Amino acid sequence: MMPDPPYYAVIFTSVRTETDEGYARMADAMMDLASRQPGYLGVEHAREEVGITVSYWDSLQAIAAWKEQADHQLAQKWGRDKWYSQYSIRICRVERAYHFERGE
């Protein structure tokens, strides 16, 4: 569960190449690494033809620090070099959030 807004969302949408070499291992490592970064709040993701990963952060400074983290920079380079044919990143401030969960 996220904290009360405001907080920030980084929306990463991507289209993969045919190359899978090392992708799953790197994706798992980046999820683990991100979860240990100051300001990290959580993540949601889905993959079909377009992959969508939304990570949540408590500040723009936390997002900037994650972007500059050395292992993350290496993953970004490999993503551009072999795993993604395209991607987009959008950074948004979450002003309001609603949640529904069906009870048993």
N, C-alpha and C positions, 0 to 999 in steps of 0.2 A: 504494500500500500504506500502510495506517495504521500509526502507531507502536504499540508495545505499550500496552495499557490500563494505567491508567485514562485516559480522555478523555471528552468529552461529545458527545452527539448532540442536535441540534435537529431534531425531526420536524415538518414542515409539511405538513398534508393540506388539500386545497382542492377546492372545486367551483366551476367557472368560470361566469360569465354568458355570454350570447351575444356580448358586446362583445369584439372582438379589437384594437381601435384602439390601437396602440402597445405591446401586451403583449409580443410576441416581442422587440422592441428593448429594452424595459425589463428583461425576464428575462435577456437576454444581458449587458446592462450590469451587473445586480446580481451575476451569476455572476462576472464579471470583477472587480468591485469587492470582493466577498467574498474572492476568492482573494488579494487584496493586503492583507487585514486581519491585524494581529498575532494570532496564535493560531489562524488558520484551518488546518485539516488536510485538508479535501477535501469532496466532495459526491457524492451519488447521487440520481437522480430518475427518475420514471416518470409518464406521464400516460395515463389512459384516462378513465373517467367521473369518477374521483377522482384528482387529482394528488397525488403524494407526493414531497417533496424532503427528504432527510436531509443536513444539513450537520454537519460534525465540527469540534470546537474543543478546544483544550488546557485551557481553564478557563472557569468561569462568568463571570469578568471579561471575557474575550474575547467571549463571547456577549452580555453586557450592552452592551459598547462597539459591537458590530455593530448591535444593536437601536437604539441612539441615533445612529448615523452619519447625517448630514444627508440625503444622497441616498437612503439606504435608507428613512429616514422618509418622504420624498416618495413613493417607490414603495409603501410601506405604505398611505399615504393614497389613492393612485390605485387600489390593489387593493381597498380597502374601498369606494371611490366607484363603480368601474366594472367591475373584472375578476372579482371573486369574489362568489358568492352566499353562500358560507360558507367558513370555514377554522378549523383548530385547530392549536395549537402545543403540542408536548410537549418538555420538556427532560429528558434522561436521562443518567446517568453510565454509561458502558460499563465494566463490570468485567472481562469476558472477551470475546474475539473469536476466531472460527475462520474459516478460509479453505480452500476447495478450488478447484483449477484443473486441469482435465483436460490432461494432456500430449499432445503430438502423437505 
